[in-house]
Amino acid sequence: MQRWVYALPLLALAWGQHARAADIEAGKAKAAVCAACHGVDGRAQIPHYPHLAGQNAAYLLKQMSAFKEGSRQEPLMAPFMAMLTEADMENLAAYYASLK
């Protein structure tokens, strides 16, 4: 039990570093392609496309990963997700999460 007590602060520090690693400005640059469907400000103008602005970053990252790996199917998203790295997806998620 005592070993876990000592490990928890290290785990929290590692998680915090990972969460801060995303680059919002890089995400904003990548989002130019997304704007056609999801809007320049993350607010879609087309009714059946979701708003991304203000969404939780972890949720967005999970959804992008699902599109990329194919567990979530959407023919329009597949080509865009195929081009993204894990860092790109983290940056996009952070960017959209930062919007109001």
PEKA-V69895 format. One record per pair of residues at least 6 apart in sequence whose C-alpha atoms are under 7 Angstrom apart, sorted by the first residue. I is the first residue (numbers start at 1). J is the second residue. D is the distance in Angstrom with one decimal. If there is no record, write none. Layout:
# PEKA-V69895
I:J:D + I:J:D
This chain:
# PEKA-V69895
22:90:5.6 + 22:91:4.8 + 22:94:6.2 + 23:91:5.1 + 24:91:5.6 + 24:94:5.6 + 24:95:4.6 + 26:91:6.1 + 27:88:6.7 + 27:91:4.2 + 27:92:4.1 + 27:94:7.0 + 27:95:5.2 + 28:92:6.8 + 28:95:5.8 + 30:92:6.8 + 31:92:6.6 + 37:44:6.2 + 37:46:7.0 + 37:49:6.5 + 38:44:4.2 + 38:49:6.3 + 38:50:6.6 + 38:51:6.1 + 38:52:6.8 + 39:45:6.2 + 41:53:6.9 + 42:51:5.7 + 42:52:4.9 + 42:53:4.5 + 42:96:6.6 + 43:51:4.6 + 43:52:6.4 + 43:53:6.1 + 44:50:6.2 + 44:51:5.2 + 52:96:5.8 + 53:96:4.8 + 53:97:6.0 + 53:99:5.0 + 53:100:6.0 + 54:96:6.0 + 54:97:4.5 + 54:98:6.2 + 54:99:5.1 + 54:100:5.1 + 55:96:6.6 + 55:97:5.1 + 56:97:5.5 + 57:93:4.7 + 57:94:5.5 + 57:97:5.3 + 60:93:5.4 + 61:89:6.1 + 61:90:6.2 + 61:93:5.7 + 64:81:6.8 + 64:89:6.8 + 66:72:5.1 + 67:73:6.2 + 67:77:6.8 + 67:78:6.2 + 67:81:6.5 + 68:78:6.4 + 68:81:5.0 + 68:82:5.8
